[in-house]
Structures are given as C-alpha cells and as structure tokens.
Amino acid sequence: QNKEFVCRGHDYERLEAFQQRMLNEFPHAIAMQHANQPDETIFQAEAQYLQIYAVTPIPENQEVLQRDGIPDNIKSFYKVNHIWRFRYDRPFHKGSKDKENEFKSLWVERTTLILVQSLPGISRWFEVEKREVVEMSPLENAIEVLENKNQQLRTLISQCQTRQMQNINPLTMCLNGVIDAAVNGGVARYQEAFFVKEYMLNHPEDGEKISRLRELMLEQAQILEFGLAVHEKVVPQDMRPLHKKLVDQFFVMKSSL
C-alpha cells in the first residue's frame, strides 16, 4: 500500500536470506533491484512491488557511546536498541567524474528514516513516519569516513589492550586496510582533492572543514602508531613479517602527511 517499514531481521540473518523470506511471504510480489526512490508509475501500478535494502541504525544515546570507560558490551547494546532513526547512503558523482581522483566528485545522498516507534519493540518492524534526504559534499564525506575509521581503530586497540579480543585478526586487518590504502593513495588522494589552492579558492566557506580533515588525518597517524605498538606486543611469531611490513609502510605514509 505504498508504505515503508524498517524491519529487524533474525540474528545473523543475511540480507539475501531476509529478501527470500519476504518473497516467500508475498509470493506475487516483484522484487525491485535498487534502493532509489520508486517513480510514480510504480506507486500507481496494479502489481505488488517489494523494495528491500539494508539500513544503518542511528543511536539516540551518543553520549554513552562516546564516553570513555563504558564497557563495550553496553555500547554495543545502545548501538542497536531504542532506535527511532535509520539511514542509508547512495553515493553518486556530481558533474564529470575525475578518473585520476574520484574523491573530488564523490557526493553522498543520505536518506534518514524516522519511525513511529523505536525498534525493537513489541514487533520486529514499524512503519516509517517521515523521511529526510540531504546531500553530503565530497569533503563532508571524507571527514565522516575518517571519523568512523578512527573510532573503529580506537575500539579495536582498546579491546586488544584489555584482552577482550580472543585473536588479534580484526586489529591486524584494520591496521592493514588503513595503512595499505593510505600508502596506495587513500590519504594522498584526499590531500590532492581538498588541500590544493584551487579547491580552497573555489570553496572559501570550507575552511573549517578542511582544518577538521587535516586534524583527523594527523589524529589517524597517532592512533596507527599507538595501534602498531600494541600490535607488536601481541602479534604471534608467524605474523611478524606482516607486522614489519605494516611498520615500514606506516613510516612511508607518515612522511607523506
């Protein structure tokens, strides 16, 4: 009936399995293969359509999540409970895509869905009361990507330090992903896109945001350095060569900042 709902799937249920479950429940429905807003012909059609995509919860209690000293299991609870708002992002390129550096033209259309009641509740699904759509500029997108990555690194390092981690693979993979991307152009691409005179002249209003991005990049270097020191203490013998490679790559990355 042209309505939207957010549904909490079963524990560990993959999106494909959830889609199949819904299609079994509505055998005559046609599954739409994209997350774009349907056009008017779909809304007016006689047929039944199902559009299913994953959304990210937006926790209400940010203070609890950001405060130091609160156990990770309590933070994990607040990340997915008592949630009213959810969002999904659609990346797109505005203007001509820069083949050398796609960060320059990579915008994000962010849709926020606000429910009539918080999830989970008596039911595993509630109707969407309101949707809000905003566009995030390439620079705002870069800031958010770095903020999230720095937070993820801090959490993994803290878990490793307090021995909450049974094996250190998640930390190793995260360090490897960030350092490898940076050496192969991740951070350098941001510098080329936003720290050049041309960008600053064309976007004088972005001064504070450029400073924020610079802060986050330097902060990430400090977190990585600390993370590598923690990693060195716990890394098993067979992973020493990888650790040494990460340390060498890190110094290359740091010198380019």
Salt bridges, closest charged atoms under 4 A:
GLU4 OE2 - ARG131 NH2 2.74
GLU13 OE2 - ARG21 NE 2.85
GLU16 OE1 - ARG14 NE 3.51
GLU60 OE2 - ARG85 NE 3.48
GLU63 OE2 - ARG67 NH2 3.00
ASP89 OD2 - ARG110 NH2 2.81
ASP98 OD2 - LYS104 NZ 3.56
GLU102 OE1 - LYS97 NZ 3.76
GLU109 OE1 - ARG90 NE 3.20
GLU132 OE2 - LYS130 NZ 3.40
GLU135 OE1 - LYS94 NZ 2.87
GLU140 OE2 - LYS209 NZ 2.92
GLU144 OE2 - ARG87 NH2 3.90
GLU144 OE2 - ARG110 NH2 2.46
GLU147 OE2 - ARG212 NH2 3.09
GLU192 OE2 - ARG189 NH1 3.27
GLU215 OE1 - ARG212 NH1 3.24
GLU219 OE2 - ARG154 NH2 2.66
GLU225 OE1 - LYS254 NZ 2.98
GLU232 OE1 - HIS243 NE2 3.81
ASP248 OD2 - LYS244 NZ 2.94
